[in-house]
Amino acid sequence: MAKIKIKQVKSAINRPIDQKRTLVALGFRKLNQTIEKEATPQIMGMVNKVSHMIEIID
């Protein structure tokens, strides 16, 4: 399966709790952290939910 790299570029402060938990579920711990995940439908759904706080790196 394809892999994607995602980077958290905005803070989770003052965001709804479900968005904060989605970032934690994706594996983010710090701002500007980059992680690599499999591009499964579940991961892509989480990425879409917090797309305003992350960026996808090629």
LOZADO-643486 format. One line per field, with one value per atom (N, C-alpha, C): residue number from 1; atom name; x, y, z. Coordinates in nm, 3 decimals, always signed. Layout:
<sites>
k: [NUM; ...]
a: [CA; ...]
xx: [X; ...]
yy: [Y; ...]
zz: [Z; ...]
</sites>
This chain:
<sites>
k: [1; 1; 1; 2; 2; 2; 3; 3; 3; 4; 4; 4; 5; 5; 5; 6; 6; 6; 7; 7; 7; 8; 8; 8; 9; 9; 9; 10; 10; 10; 11; 11; 11; 12; 12; 12; 13; 13; 13; 14; 14; 14; 15; 15; 15; 16; 16; 16; 17; 17; 17; 18; 18; 18; 19; 19; 19; 20; 20; 20; 21; 21; 21; 22; 22; 22; 23; 23; 23; 24; 24; 24; 25; 25; 25; 26; 26; 26; 27; 27; 27; 28; 28; 28; 29; 29; 29; 30; 30; 30; 31; 31; 31; 32; 32; 32; 33; 33; 33; 34; 34; 34; 35; 35; 35; 36; 36; 36; 37; 37; 37; 38; 38; 38; 39; 39; 39; 40; 40; 40; 41; 41; 41; 42; 42; 42; 43; 43; 43; 44; 44; 44; 45; 45; 45; 46; 46; 46; 47; 47; 47; 48; 48; 48; 49; 49; 49; 50; 50; 50; 51; 51; 51; 52; 52; 52; 53; 53; 53; 54; 54; 54; 55; 55; 55; 56; 56; 56; 57; 57; 57; 58; 58; 58]
a: [N; CA; C; N; CA; C; N; CA; C; N; CA; C; N; CA; C; N; CA; C; N; CA; C; N; CA; C; N; CA; C; N; CA; C; N; CA; C; N; CA; C; N; CA; C; N; CA; C; N; CA; C; N; CA; C; N; CA; C; N; CA; C; N; CA; C; N; CA; C; N; CA; C; N; CA; C; N; CA; C; N; CA; C; N; CA; C; N; CA; C; N; CA; C; N; CA; C; N; CA; C; N; CA; C; N; CA; C; N; CA; C; N; CA; C; N; CA; C; N; CA; C; N; CA; C; N; CA; C; N; CA; C; N; CA; C; N; CA; C; N; CA; C; N; CA; C; N; CA; C; N; CA; C; N; CA; C; N; CA; C; N; CA; C; N; CA; C; N; CA; C; N; CA; C; N; CA; C; N; CA; C; N; CA; C; N; CA; C; N; CA; C; N; CA; C; N; CA; C; N; CA; C]
xx: [+0.083; +0.000; +0.088; +0.038; +0.113; +0.133; +0.242; +0.271; +0.256; +0.215; +0.209; +0.287; +0.348; +0.415; +0.328; +0.302; +0.221; +0.293; +0.274; +0.342; +0.238; +0.246; +0.157; +0.213; +0.135; +0.183; +0.108; -0.004; -0.078; -0.105; -0.117; -0.136; -0.278; -0.290; -0.421; -0.486; -0.423; -0.479; -0.607; -0.709; -0.840; -0.911; -0.886; -0.954; -1.049; -1.151; -1.242; -1.167; -1.217; -1.151; -1.138; -1.236; -1.225; -1.110; -1.079; -0.965; -0.834; -0.828; -0.708; -0.682; -0.788; -0.772; -0.735; -0.781; -0.744; -0.595; -0.541; -0.397; -0.318; -0.362; -0.293; -0.302; -0.418; -0.436; -0.347; -0.322; -0.231; -0.086; -0.055; +0.080; +0.155; +0.088; +0.156; +0.171; +0.289; +0.317; +0.361; +0.424; +0.477; +0.439; +0.445; +0.425; +0.545; +0.523; +0.625; +0.682; +0.618; +0.662; +0.612; +0.697; +0.660; +0.652; +0.543; +0.527; +0.492; +0.515; +0.484; +0.383; +0.276; +0.168; +0.130; +0.069; +0.007; -0.116; -0.144; -0.258; -0.384; -0.426; -0.548; -0.669; -0.788; -0.906; -0.927; -0.891; -0.908; -0.814; -0.689; -0.590; -0.628; -0.672; -0.710; -0.831; -0.923; -1.036; -0.992; -0.894; -0.841; -0.767; -0.692; -0.620; -0.718; -0.828; -0.929; -0.994; -1.010; -1.075; -0.991; -0.858; -0.770; -0.682; -0.734; -0.654; -0.613; -0.684; -0.651; -0.533; -0.491; -0.379; -0.255; -0.267; -0.154; -0.129; -0.015; +0.014; +0.074; +0.041; +0.091; +0.216; +0.323; +0.452; +0.474; +0.520; +0.549; +0.685]
yy: [-0.118; +0.000; +0.125; +0.233; +0.357; +0.419; +0.491; +0.562; +0.711; +0.783; +0.929; +0.986; +1.103; +1.175; +1.295; +1.312; +1.425; +1.500; +1.631; +1.719; +1.807; +1.819; +1.908; +2.049; +2.142; +2.279; +2.381; +2.343; +2.433; +2.365; +2.445; +2.395; +2.342; +2.253; +2.199; +2.277; +2.384; +2.468; +2.535; +2.539; +2.597; +2.524; +2.397; +2.314; +2.220; +2.171; +2.074; +1.947; +1.883; +1.765; +1.652; +1.637; +1.529; +1.552; +1.677; +1.706; +1.681; +1.716; +1.690; +1.539; +1.463; +1.318; +1.255; +1.313; +1.263; +1.283; +1.399; +1.422; +1.321; +1.294; +1.196; +1.057; +1.024; +0.892; +0.877; +0.986; +0.980; +0.964; +1.002; +0.986; +1.115; +1.227; +1.355; +1.384; +1.435; +1.475; +1.620; +1.670; +1.805; +1.877; +2.008; +2.089; +2.071; +2.073; +2.055; +1.914; +1.820; +1.680; +1.618; +1.537; +1.468; +1.319; +1.257; +1.113; +1.051; +0.921; +0.848; +0.739; +0.734; +0.638; +0.570; +0.452; +0.384; +0.463; +0.469; +0.545; +0.458; +0.411; +0.332; +0.425; +0.375; +0.461; +0.523; +0.449; +0.502; +0.620; +0.605; +0.712; +0.833; +0.810; +0.921; +0.995; +0.926; +0.991; +1.081; +1.033; +1.116; +1.237; +1.217; +1.328; +1.432; +1.389; +1.484; +1.561; +1.498; +1.562; +1.676; +1.663; +1.766; +1.829; +1.833; +1.882; +2.028; +2.105; +2.245; +2.263; +2.156; +2.165; +2.089; +2.016; +1.936; +1.967; +1.920; +1.929; +1.797; +1.758; +1.632; +1.665; +1.593; +1.615; +1.507; +1.544; +1.445; +1.385]
zz: [+0.000; +0.000; +0.000; -0.054; -0.063; +0.075; +0.089; +0.213; +0.188; +0.293; +0.285; +0.402; +0.380; +0.487; +0.520; +0.648; +0.690; +0.801; +0.803; +0.897; +0.964; +1.096; +1.168; +1.160; +1.105; +1.086; +1.170; +1.230; +1.317; +1.449; +1.553; +1.688; +1.710; +1.806; +1.842; +1.955; +1.999; +2.104; +2.053; +2.137; +2.103; +1.990; +1.975; +1.876; +1.950; +1.882; +1.946; +1.988; +2.091; +2.148; +2.047; +1.956; +1.858; +1.761; +1.728; +1.641; +1.714; +1.842; +1.922; +1.930; +1.953; +1.964; +1.831; +1.722; +1.589; +1.565; +1.605; +1.590; +1.672; +1.793; +1.878; +1.816; +1.762; +1.699; +1.576; +1.507; +1.392; +1.437; +1.560; +1.612; +1.635; +1.624; +1.644; +1.792; +1.828; +1.965; +1.974; +1.866; +1.867; +1.738; +1.743; +1.624; +1.532; +1.403; +1.299; +1.295; +1.359; +1.354; +1.223; +1.161; +1.038; +1.067; +1.020; +1.037; +0.902; +0.891; +0.769; +0.803; +0.727; +0.752; +0.622; +0.635; +0.521; +0.479; +0.351; +0.300; +0.296; +0.414; +0.422; +0.426; +0.399; +0.407; +0.546; +0.651; +0.786; +0.811; +0.770; +0.787; +0.702; +0.579; +0.492; +0.548; +0.614; +0.678; +0.792; +0.870; +0.979; +0.924; +0.816; +0.753; +0.702; +0.643; +0.594; +0.709; +0.822; +0.937; +0.993; +0.990; +1.045; +0.936; +0.815; +0.701; +0.716; +0.796; +0.815; +0.912; +0.980; +1.074; +1.027; +0.918; +0.870; +0.723; +0.676; +0.532; +0.487; +0.367; +0.311; +0.232; +0.262; +0.198; +0.093; -0.023; -0.129; -0.113]
</sites>
